[in-house]
Amino acid sequence: MSRVWMFLAVWFLGLSGGPPQLPVGPDILDTSEPVAYFISNGEAVAGHDAIDGDLARMAFEAWSRESRGRIRFVEADSAAEALVRLVWVASDSGLFGQARRTFVGGKPGAIVYVTPEVRSLGEDLGERVAGDALLRHAIVYLTCVHELGHAVGLPHTREFEDIMYSFGFGGDIVEYFMRYRRNLREPADIGEHSGLSDGDRAALLGLYGGAP
């Protein structure tokens, strides 16, 4: 199995060791009050970029926005206060992109693992990323969005346009990222394009009480 396929199999199928990807069911987030999140400091992690914290924040903001305010993510001052924690991990950790269920004060939460190192995703993507920082940022951002989708309770789908799509159903990996990249002219544009499809929105609003 090539490194790119190993990465994406773990990312989209949850095949790494340890606990499986989050189940969907009664353990969706308690939204009776704002949902606190915390983003770890990834400066010591290979491949980490100064923009990565902002990319992760934009991912949290995307889910808040697309939920039409039903989920209100707010950044906490410490990990201990957060229901959802995003942790940057090295590409050789075996975690890549993954979400694991936790409980904080009796409430469902999640730990989301994301690798900021995207230059080793295979020759095609690796070459494109080397000459295109915006593509690199797009991949990190979409990884955050996908894994946070599991944190809010969404499963994988078979629809290629969905952020929750699983490559277990096939599909053009490079095009998956490039179609998003074509929306961008500068990093700030990422905040204007959530990456969610109509299907993702419908599933999200179905979980959190509202018609699409």
TIKOLSE-929034 format. One record per residue: residue number from 1; residue in three letters; x, y negated, z negated of N, C-alpha, C in turn. Coordinates in pm, whole numbers, plus 32768, in hexadecimal, padded with zeros to 4 digits. Atoms other than C-alpha are relative to their C-alpha. Layout:
BEGIN
[NUM, ALA, [X, Y, Z], [X, Y, Z], [X, Y, Z]]
...
END
This chain:
BEGIN
[1, MET, [8055, 8077, 8000], [8000, 8000, 8000], [8059, 7F84, 8000]]
[2, SER, [7FAF, 8078, 7FFA], [8094, 7EAE, 8063], [7FE3, 7FA9, 7F87]]
[3, ARG, [8012, 8057, 8076], [80BF, 7DA1, 7F5A], [7F82, 7FAD, 800C]]
[4, VAL, [8079, 8050, 7FF1], [7FA9, 7CCC, 7FEE], [7F85, 8051, 7FE0]]
[5, TRP, [8076, 7FAE, 801C], [7EB2, 7DED, 7FE1], [7FFB, 8028, 7F6E]]
[6, MET, [7FFE, 7FE0, 808E], [7F23, 7E4D, 7E82], [7FCA, 7F8A, 7FB0]]
[7, PHE, [802E, 8079, 8044], [7EEE, 7CE4, 7E11], [7F6A, 7FF1, 800A]]
[8, LEU, [808E, 8019, 7FEC], [7D97, 7CC9, 7EA9], [7FAA, 8071, 7FCD]]
[9, ALA, [804D, 7F93, 803B], [7D28, 7E20, 7E3A], [7FEC, 7FE8, 7F6C]]
[10, VAL, [800A, 801D, 808F], [7D74, 7DC1, 7CD4], [7FA6, 7F87, 7FE8]]
[11, TRP, [804B, 807C, 8010], [7CE3, 7C64, 7CFE], [7F6B, 8015, 8013]]
[12, PHE, [808C, 7FF9, 7FDC], [7B9D, 7CBF, 7DA5], [7FBB, 8081, 7FD4]]
[13, LEU, [803E, 7F82, 8027], [7B66, 7E23, 7D2A], [8013, 8021, 7F6D]]
[14, GLY, [7FEB, 7FE6, 808E], [7BE7, 7E13, 7BC4], [803F, 8088, 7FE7]]
[15, LEU, [7FC7, 7F7A, 800B], [7CC8, 7F45, 7BF0], [807C, 8007, 7FA9]]
[16, SER, [7F88, 7FFB, 8052], [7DE3, 7EE3, 7B08], [7FE4, 804A, 7F7F]]
[17, GLY, [8011, 7FB9, 807E], [7E22, 7F95, 79C1], [7FBB, 7FA9, 7F99]]
[18, GLY, [8043, 8049, 8069], [7D6C, 7F36, 7886], [7F6A, 7FFA, 8017]]
[19, PRO, [8092, 8007, 7FF7], [7BFE, 7ED6, 7859], [7FD3, 7FDA, 808B]]
[20, PRO, [8031, 801E, 7F7A], [7B2B, 7EC1, 7997], [7FCD, 7F72, 800A]]
[21, GLN, [803B, 8082, 7FEB], [7A9A, 7D88, 7A31], [7F80, 7FF4, 7FAE]]
[22, LEU, [8073, 8018, 8054], [797E, 7CE9, 7971], [7F81, 803D, 8039]]
[23, PRO, [8082, 7FCE, 7FD3], [782D, 7D94, 7982], [7F9C, 7F8E, 800B]]
[24, VAL, [806E, 805F, 7FFA], [76F5, 7CD7, 79E3], [7F90, 8037, 7FAC]]
[25, GLY, [806B, 7FD0, 8056], [75D9, 7CED, 78ED], [7FDF, 7F97, 7F97]]
[26, PRO, [802A, 805F, 8067], [7570, 7C4E, 77A4], [8070, 7FA7, 7FCD]]
[27, ASP, [7F90, 804B, 8036], [76CC, 7BC8, 7761], [8025, 7F87, 8055]]
[28, ILE, [7FE3, 807E, 7FBC], [76AB, 7A90, 7837], [801B, 7F97, 7F95]]
[29, LEU, [7FD7, 8065, 8060], [7729, 7952, 7795], [7F88, 7FBF, 7FBD]]
[30, ASP, [8065, 804A, 804B], [765E, 78A7, 7687], [800A, 7F6E, 8028]]
[31, THR, [7FFC, 8089, 7FCE], [7606, 7759, 7724], [7FA6, 7FA2, 7FB0]]
[32, SER, [8053, 8056, 8055], [7537, 76CF, 7607], [804C, 7F83, 7FD5]]
[33, GLU, [7FAA, 8073, 801A], [765D, 75E4, 75D0], [8075, 8008, 8062]]
[34, PRO, [7F90, 7FFC, 7FA2], [7790, 7585, 769D], [805D, 8076, 7FE7]]
[35, VAL, [7FA7, 7F8C, 8007], [7878, 76A9, 76E9], [8091, 7FCF, 8002]]
[36, ALA, [7F76, 802F, 800B], [79D8, 765D, 7672], [805F, 805D, 804B]]
[37, TYR, [7F9A, 7FB2, 7FBB], [7AFD, 76CC, 7749], [808A, 7FC9, 7FDF]]
[38, PHE, [7F76, 8028, 8018], [7C75, 76C0, 7727], [8058, 8038, 806E]]
[39, ILE, [7FA4, 7FD7, 7F97], [7D85, 76D0, 7831], [808C, 8007, 7FC3]]
[40, SER, [7F7C, 7FEF, 803C], [7ED5, 775B, 77C5], [8069, 7FAD, 8049]]
[41, ASN, [7F8F, 8044, 7FC2], [801F, 76AF, 780A], [8050, 8067, 804F]]
[42, GLY, [7FBE, 7F9E, 7FAB], [80B7, 7767, 7932], [808A, 7FD8, 8030]]
[43, GLU, [7F80, 8033, 7FCF], [81FD, 76A7, 7954], [806C, 806A, 8007]]
[44, ALA, [7F98, 7F99, 8002], [82CB, 77DB, 7900], [7FE3, 8073, 805F]]
[45, VAL, [8029, 7F93, 7FA8], [8214, 78B8, 79FD], [8033, 7FE4, 808D]]
[46, ALA, [7FCA, 8010, 7F79], [82BF, 78ED, 7B4D], [7F92, 7FDA, 8062]]
[47, GLY, [805F, 802B, 7F9B], [8210, 7837, 7C66], [7FA1, 7F93, 7FD2]]
[48, HIS, [805C, 8065, 8034], [8157, 7746, 7B83], [8023, 7F77, 8038]]
[49, ASP, [7FF0, 8085, 7FC9], [8124, 75EB, 7C12], [7FBD, 7F9C, 7FA3]]
[50, ALA, [8037, 8066, 8059], [80DA, 74A7, 7B5C], [7F6B, 7FE8, 8018]]
[51, ILE, [808C, 8017, 7FDE], [7F88, 7494, 7C0D], [7FA4, 806E, 7FCD]]
[52, ASP, [8053, 7F8A, 801B], [7F10, 75E7, 7B91], [7F98, 7FEA, 7F91]]
[53, GLY, [8062, 801E, 8068], [7E6A, 7566, 7A54], [7F88, 7FB7, 803A]]
[54, ASP, [806E, 804B, 7FC0], [7D9F, 7475, 7B29], [7FAD, 805B, 8059]]
[55, LEU, [804A, 7FA1, 7FAC], [7D42, 758E, 7C1B], [7FA1, 8053, 7FAA]]
[56, ALA, [8054, 7FB2, 805B], [7CC0, 765B, 7AF7], [7F8C, 7FAC, 7FCC]]
[57, ARG, [806C, 8057, 802E], [7BFB, 7533, 7A72], [7F97, 7FEC, 806C]]
[58, MET, [805F, 800F, 7F92], [7B60, 7500, 7BC8], [7FAB, 807D, 8011]]
[59, ALA, [804C, 7F83, 7FF8], [7AFA, 766E, 7BC4], [7F92, 8005, 7F95]]
[60, PHE, [8066, 8007, 8069], [7A48, 7645, 7A76], [7F94, 7F9B, 8025]]
[61, GLU, [805F, 8068, 7FDA], [79A7, 7505, 7AF4], [7FA5, 8030, 8071]]
[62, ALA, [8051, 7FCD, 7F91], [7932, 75BA, 7C2F], [7F8C, 8055, 7FCD]]
[63, TRP, [806B, 7FAD, 8036], [786E, 76BA, 7B65], [7F9A, 7FAC, 7FB3]]
[64, SER, [805D, 8059, 8045], [77D8, 75A8, 7A8B], [7FA6, 7FB9, 8066]]
[65, ARG, [804A, 804B, 7F9B], [7772, 74E1, 7BBE], [7F9E, 8059, 804C]]
[66, GLU, [8054, 7FA8, 7FB0], [76EB, 7607, 7C84], [7F8F, 803E, 7FAC]]
[67, SER, [806C, 7FCE, 8056], [761D, 7679, 7B57], [7F95, 7F96, 7FE9]]
[68, ARG, [805B, 8071, 8014], [756B, 7528, 7B68], [7FF6, 7FD9, 7F6D]]
[69, GLY, [7FFA, 802A, 808B], [75D9, 74E0, 7A08], [7FD3, 8067, 7F9B]]
[70, ARG, [802C, 7F98, 805F], [7559, 7624, 7973], [8075, 8037, 7FB1]]
[71, ILE, [7F85, 7FDF, 8049], [76C0, 767B, 7918], [804F, 7F7F, 7FF4]]
[72, ARG, [7FB5, 807C, 8015], [777C, 7558, 787E], [8087, 8023, 7FC3]]
[73, PHE, [7F7A, 7FE1, 802F], [78EC, 75AC, 7869], [8042, 7F81, 7FCC]]
[74, VAL, [7FB4, 806F, 8039], [79B9, 74C8, 7788], [8086, 8036, 7FD0]]
[75, GLU, [7F7A, 7FD2, 8025], [7B2F, 74DE, 7747], [8017, 7FF3, 7F6A]]
[76, ALA, [7FE4, 7FFE, 8090], [7B93, 753F, 75E5], [8091, 7FD6, 7FE6]]
[77, ASP, [7F78, 8029, 8026], [7CC7, 74C5, 752B], [805B, 8078, 7FE5]]
[78, SER, [7FB0, 7F8A, 8020], [7D36, 7626, 74D2], [7FBA, 807D, 8032]]
[79, ALA, [8039, 7F82, 7FD2], [7D05, 778C, 7546], [7F9E, 8039, 7F9B]]
[80, ALA, [8056, 7FC8, 8068], [7C66, 77E5, 73F8], [7F72, 7FCB, 8008]]
[81, GLU, [8084, 803D, 7FF8], [7B42, 76FD, 7442], [7FB4, 8028, 807F]]
[82, ALA, [8037, 7FEB, 7F7B], [7B01, 7781, 75A1], [7FB9, 8086, 800F]]
[83, LEU, [8044, 7F85, 7FDB], [7A04, 7881, 7619], [8040, 803E, 807B]]
[84, VAL, [7FBF, 7FD0, 7F86], [7AB9, 7899, 7768], [808E, 7FC9, 8003]]
[85, ARG, [7F73, 8028, 7FF9], [7C34, 7896, 777F], [8039, 8029, 8087]]
[86, LEU, [7FBC, 7FE1, 7F83], [7CF8, 7884, 78C3], [8096, 8006, 7FE4]]
[87, VAL, [7F73, 7FE6, 8020], [7E56, 7916, 78A7], [804D, 8017, 8081]]
[88, TRP, [7FA9, 7FED, 7F8C], [7F67, 78F7, 79AE], [805C, 8076, 7FE5]]
[89, VAL, [7FAD, 7F8A, 8012], [8024, 7A3E, 79E2], [805C, 8013, 8077]]
[90, ALA, [7FA0, 7FE5, 7F96], [8151, 7AAF, 7AAB], [7FC7, 8065, 8063]]
[91, SER, [8035, 7FA9, 7F97], [8111, 7B65, 7BF3], [8021, 8092, 7FE7]]
[92, ASP, [7FDD, 7F75, 801D], [81BB, 7C9F, 7B6B], [7FBF, 8032, 7F7F]]
[93, SER, [8041, 7FDA, 807E], [80D8, 7CAE, 7A39], [7F9C, 8071, 8012]]
[94, GLY, [8069, 7F9D, 7FE7], [7FE1, 7D99, 7AE2], [7F74, 7FC8, 7FED]]
[95, LEU, [8083, 803D, 8017], [7EC7, 7CA5, 7A91], [7FD0, 7FB2, 807A]]
[96, PHE, [8021, 8050, 7F8A], [7ED1, 7BC0, 7BC4], [7F8A, 7FA4, 7FE1]]
[97, GLY, [8079, 8048, 8026], [7D6C, 7B3D, 7BB1], [7FA3, 8063, 7FBE]]
[98, GLN, [8055, 7FA3, 8048], [7C8F, 7BDF, 7AAF], [7FB5, 7FB5, 7F93]]
[99, ALA, [804E, 8039, 806E], [7B7F, 7B8E, 79B1], [7FDB, 806F, 7FA1]]
[100, ARG, [8020, 7F9D, 8066], [7B48, 7C45, 786C], [7FA1, 7FC3, 7F9A]]
[101, ARG, [8062, 802F, 8061], [7A24, 7C26, 777D], [803D, 7FF8, 7F74]]
[102, THR, [7FDE, 800F, 808D], [7A65, 7BA3, 7620], [7F84, 7FCC, 7FB7]]
[103, PHE, [8069, 803D, 804F], [7986, 7B33, 7505], [8042, 7FA1, 7F9D]]
[104, VAL, [7FC9, 8068, 8055], [79CB, 79F4, 7446], [7F8F, 7FD0, 7FA4]]
[105, GLY, [806A, 8025, 805D], [7900, 79B6, 730D], [7F7C, 8045, 801F]]
[106, GLY, [8077, 7FB4, 7FDF], [780F, 7AC2, 7380], [7FC3, 7FDF, 8086]]
[107, LYS, [8034, 8027, 7F7D], [77D7, 7A1A, 74D1], [8055, 803B, 806F]]
[108, PRO, [7FB3, 7FCD, 7F8D], [783A, 7AB1, 7623], [805B, 7F94, 8038]]
[109, GLY, [7FA0, 8059, 7FC2], [7970, 7A13, 76B4], [8054, 8050, 8062]]
[110, ALA, [7FAB, 7FB9, 7FA1], [7A89, 7A72, 779F], [808E, 7FCA, 7FFB]]
[111, ILE, [7F76, 8028, 7FE3], [7BFE, 7A6C, 77D9], [8015, 8018, 8095]]
[112, VAL, [7FEA, 7FFA, 7F6F], [7C50, 7A22, 7944], [8095, 7FF4, 801A]]
[113, TYR, [7F72, 7FFF, 7FDF], [7DA9, 7A78, 79CA], [8012, 7FDB, 8094]]
[114, VAL, [7FE7, 802D, 7F77], [7E2E, 79C9, 7B01], [8096, 7FF4, 8015]]
[115, THR, [7F73, 8014, 7FDF], [7F83, 79DE, 7BA5], [800E, 7F87, 805C]]
[116, PRO, [7FE9, 8073, 7FA9], [8006, 7898, 7C3A], [8063, 801E, 8070]]
[117, GLU, [7F9D, 7FDB, 7F9A], [8107, 7952, 7D0F], [7FB8, 803F, 8077]]
[118, VAL, [804A, 7FCE, 7F8B], [8071, 797A, 7E6A], [8058, 8014, 807A]]
[119, ARG, [7FA6, 7FF4, 7F8D], [81A6, 798D, 7F48], [801E, 8091, 8025]]
[120, SER, [7FE1, 7F74, 7FE6], [81B7, 7B07, 7F35], [7F84, 804F, 8029]]
[121, LEU, [807E, 7FC0, 7FDA], [8060, 7B53, 7FC6], [8005, 8042, 8088]]
[122, GLY, [7FF5, 7FC4, 7F7C], [80E5, 7BF2, 8100], [8037, 7F9B, 8063]]
[123, GLU, [7FBA, 8055, 7FA0], [8192, 7B68, 8233], [7FAA, 7F90, 8036]]
[124, ASP, [8054, 8067, 7FC2], [806D, 7AB0, 82D0], [7FE2, 7F8D, 7FA2]]
[125, LEU, [8020, 8069, 8060], [7FFA, 79F5, 819E], [807D, 7FC0, 7FC7]]
[126, GLY, [7F84, 8034, 8037], [815A, 79D2, 8116], [803C, 7F95, 8058]]
[127, GLU, [7FC8, 8063, 7FA3], [81D1, 791C, 824E], [7FAA, 7F83, 8005]]
[128, ARG, [8059, 8074, 7FFB], [80A0, 783D, 8257], [800D, 7FAB, 7F81]]
[129, VAL, [7FF5, 8048, 807E], [80BE, 77E2, 80E7], [8084, 7FB5, 7FF7]]
[130, ALA, [7F7B, 803F, 8007], [8231, 7793, 810B], [8001, 7F78, 8044]]
[131, GLY, [8003, 807F, 7FB7], [81DD, 767C, 81FF], [7F83, 7FAF, 7FE8]]
[132, ASP, [8081, 8041, 8013], [808D, 7613, 8173], [7FD9, 8002, 7F6C]]
[133, ALA, [801C, 8006, 8090], [8070, 75A7, 8007], [7F6A, 8002, 7FE4]]
[134, LEU, [8090, 8002, 8017], [7EFB, 7569, 802C], [7FC3, 808C, 8007]]
[135, LEU, [8030, 7F77, 7FFB], [7EC4, 76D4, 808E], [8022, 8046, 7F7C]]
[136, ARG, [7FDA, 7FC5, 8080], [7F85, 773F, 7F58], [7F9F, 7FD4, 7F92]]
[137, HIS, [805B, 8032, 8066], [7EAC, 765E, 7E7F], [7F74, 803B, 8011]]
[138, ALA, [8084, 7FC8, 7FE5], [7D71, 76E0, 7F28], [7FF6, 808F, 7FCB]]
[139, ILE, [8003, 7F75, 802F], [7DCE, 7849, 7ED7], [7FF9, 8006, 7F67]]
[140, VAL, [8003, 8003, 8092], [7E14, 77F9, 7D69], [7F76, 7FD4, 7FD0]]
[141, TYR, [8084, 8031, 8027], [7CD1, 7732, 7D50], [7F94, 806A, 8014]]
[142, LEU, [8067, 7F9A, 7FE5], [7BFC, 7841, 7DF5], [800E, 8078, 7FA4]]
[143, THR, [7FED, 7F95, 8062], [7C97, 7946, 7D11], [7FBE, 7FDB, 7F7C]]
[144, CYS, [803F, 802E, 807C], [7C2D, 7876, 7BE5], [7F68, 8006, 800C]]
[145, VAL, [8091, 8003, 7FEF], [7ACE, 7848, 7C71], [7FC7, 808E, 7FFE]]
[146, HIS, [8030, 7F76, 7FF9], [7AA6, 79BB, 7CC0], [7FFC, 8040, 7F75]]
[147, GLU, [7FFA, 7FBF, 8083], [7B15, 7A2F, 7B68], [7FA3, 7FBD, 7F9C]]
[148, LEU, [8061, 8042, 8056], [7A46, 7928, 7AB8], [7F72, 802A, 8024]]
[149, GLY, [8082, 7FC9, 7FDB], [7920, 79AF, 7B7E], [7FE0, 807D, 7FB1]]
[150, HIS, [8014, 7F8C, 8056], [7951, 7AF6, 7AC3], [7FE7, 7FD4, 7F70]]
[151, ALA, [8012, 802F, 808A], [796C, 7A33, 797D], [7F72, 7FD1, 7FE7]]
[152, VAL, [808A, 802F, 8015], [7813, 799A, 79B4], [7F9C, 8071, 8017]]
[153, GLY, [8057, 7F8B, 7FF7], [7787, 7AF4, 7A05], [7FE1, 8034, 8089]]
[154, LEU, [801F, 7FD5, 7F78], [778D, 7B1F, 7B7E], [8055, 8079, 8029]]
[155, PRO, [7FB6, 7F8C, 7FCF], [77F1, 7C69, 7C24], [803F, 7FE2, 8087]]
[156, HIS, [7FD2, 8008, 7F76], [78AD, 7CA3, 7D67], [7F8B, 800E, 8061]]
[157, THR, [8064, 7FF0, 7F97], [77E7, 7C8C, 7EAA], [8044, 8037, 807D]]
[158, ARG, [7FCD, 7FCF, 7F81], [780B, 7D17, 800C], [7FF6, 7F96, 806D]]
[159, GLU, [8012, 806B, 7F9E], [77C5, 7BC7, 80B6], [8080, 7FAE, 800C]]
[160, PHE, [7F7E, 803B, 7FE9], [7902, 7B38, 8152], [8004, 7F6B, 7FDB]]
[161, GLU, [8001, 808F, 801C], [7895, 79CF, 811C], [7FFF, 7FE1, 7F6B]]
[162, ASP, [800C, 8018, 808F], [786F, 79FC, 7FA3], [8088, 7FF1, 7FBC]]
[163, ILE, [7F88, 8006, 8053], [7975, 7994, 7EA6], [800F, 8080, 7FB1]]
[164, MET, [7FFC, 7F83, 804C], [7919, 7AD7, 7DF3], [8011, 807A, 805B]]
[165, TYR, [7FEA, 7F93, 7FA0], [7962, 7BA8, 7F2B], [8071, 805B, 7FD3]]
[166, SER, [7F97, 7F9E, 801B], [7A2C, 7CE8, 7EFB], [803C, 8030, 8083]]
[167, PHE, [7FBD, 7FCE, 7F88], [7B30, 7D47, 7FFF], [7FFA, 8097, 800A]]
[168, GLY, [8019, 7F72, 7FF1], [7AD3, 7EAD, 7FB7], [7FA2, 801C, 8074]]
[169, PHE, [805B, 7FF1, 7F90], [79D2, 7E71, 80C9], [8042, 7FDB, 8084]]
[170, GLY, [7FBA, 8026, 7F86], [7ADD, 7E0B, 81C6], [8005, 7F69, 800E]]
[171, GLY, [7FFC, 8091, 7FE9], [7B08, 7CB6, 8262], [808B, 7FCC, 8019]]
[172, ASP, [7F83, 8040, 7FDA], [7C18, 7BD0, 82E2], [8032, 7FAC, 7F8A]]
[173, ILE, [7FCE, 8043, 8078], [7CE3, 7B68, 81B1], [8032, 7F73, 801E]]
[174, VAL, [7FC9, 8084, 7FDE], [7D9A, 7A4B, 825B], [7F90, 7F9F, 801F]]
[175, GLU, [806F, 8059, 7FDC], [7C5A, 79BC, 82ED], [7FAE, 7FDA, 7F86]]
[176, TYR, [804C, 801E, 807A], [7BB0, 79D2, 819A], [8034, 7F81, 7FBE]]
[177, PHE, [7FC5, 8076, 803E], [7CA5, 78D2, 8112], [8008, 7F8A, 8061]]
[178, MET, [7FEF, 806C, 7FA1], [7CD9, 780B, 8252], [7F7F, 7FB5, 801A]]
[179, ARG, [807E, 8048, 7FE7], [7B69, 77BB, 8280], [7FE9, 7F97, 7F94]]
[180, TYR, [8009, 8063, 806A], [7B74, 770C, 812F], [8069, 7F93, 8014]]
[181, ARG, [7F93, 8060, 7FEC], [7CC2, 7669, 817C], [7FDC, 7F97, 8069]]
[182, ARG, [8023, 805E, 7F95], [7C2D, 75C7, 82B3], [7FA7, 7F8D, 7FCE]]
[183, ASN, [804E, 806D, 803B], [7B50, 74F3, 81CE], [8056, 7F95, 7FC0]]
[184, LEU, [7FAA, 8054, 8053], [7C7D, 744E, 812F], [8060, 7FAA, 8052]]
[185, ARG, [7F97, 8058, 7FCA], [7D53, 7325, 818B], [8064, 7FD8, 7F94]]
[186, GLU, [7FAB, 801F, 8072], [7DE0, 72E3, 8030], [7FCC, 804D, 7F86]]
[187, PRO, [802B, 7FB0, 8074], [7DD3, 738E, 7EDA], [7F7D, 7FD2, 7FC3]]
[188, ALA, [807B, 8032, 803D], [7CBA, 72AC, 7E61], [7F83, 8037, 8044]]
[189, ASP, [8073, 7FCA, 7FB7], [7BD6, 7341, 7F6C], [7FCD, 8082, 7FC2]]
[190, ILE, [802A, 7F83, 803E], [7BD0, 7487, 7EA8], [7F8C, 7FE9, 7FA1]]
[191, GLY, [806C, 8020, 805C], [7AF1, 73E0, 7DA8], [7F7B, 7FE8, 8043]]
[192, GLU, [807B, 8018, 7FB6], [79F2, 739E, 7EBB], [7FCA, 807F, 8040]]
[193, HIS, [8027, 7F84, 7FBC], [79E1, 7505, 7F3C], [800C, 8073, 7F9C]]
[194, SER, [7FFC, 7F9C, 806B], [7981, 7605, 7E34], [8030, 8088, 802E]]
[195, GLY, [7FE0, 7F7B, 7FD0], [79B6, 7735, 7F10], [7F8C, 8062, 7FF1]]
[196, LEU, [8074, 7FAA, 8011], [7863, 77C5, 7EAB], [7FA9, 7FFE, 807D]]
[197, SER, [805F, 7FF4, 7F92], [776E, 783F, 7FB2], [7F72, 7FED, 7FCC]]
[198, ASP, [808C, 8005, 802B], [75F5, 7822, 7FAE], [7FDC, 807C, 7FAD]]
[199, GLY, [8019, 7F85, 804C], [75F1, 798B, 7F36], [8037, 7FFA, 7F73]]
[200, ASP, [7FC6, 8011, 8086], [76DA, 793C, 7E15], [7FA8, 7FA5, 7FAB]]
[201, ARG, [8054, 805E, 804B], [7600, 7815, 7DB1], [7F7F, 8042, 7FD3]]
[202, ALA, [807E, 7FBE, 8021], [74C4, 78E4, 7DBD], [8013, 8064, 7F8D]]
[203, ALA, [7FE5, 7F9F, 806B], [7560, 79F5, 7CE5], [801B, 7FB8, 7F7C]]
[204, LEU, [7FE1, 804C, 8078], [75E3, 78F4, 7BEE], [7F82, 7FC7, 7FBF]]
[205, LEU, [807A, 803B, 8036], [7498, 7841, 7BCA], [7F9D, 806B, 7FD3]]
[206, GLY, [8053, 7F92, 802E], [73E9, 798F, 7BAF], [8024, 802F, 7F75]]
[207, LEU, [7FD3, 7FD8, 8086], [74BC, 79E2, 7A7F], [7FDF, 7F98, 7F97]]
[208, TYR, [800A, 806C, 8062], [7498, 7890, 79DB], [7F7F, 7FAF, 800F]]
[209, GLY, [8086, 8039, 800B], [7329, 7846, 7A12], [7FE0, 7F8F, 805B]]
[210, GLY, [802C, 8068, 7FA3], [72D9, 7787, 7B4A], [7FFC, 8033, 808D]]
[211, ALA, [8008, 7FDA, 7F73], [7272, 77AA, 7CB4], [8070, 7FBC, 804C]]
[212, PRO, [7F97, 803E, 7FAF], [7382, 776A, 7DB9], [7FD0, 7F81, 8045]]
END
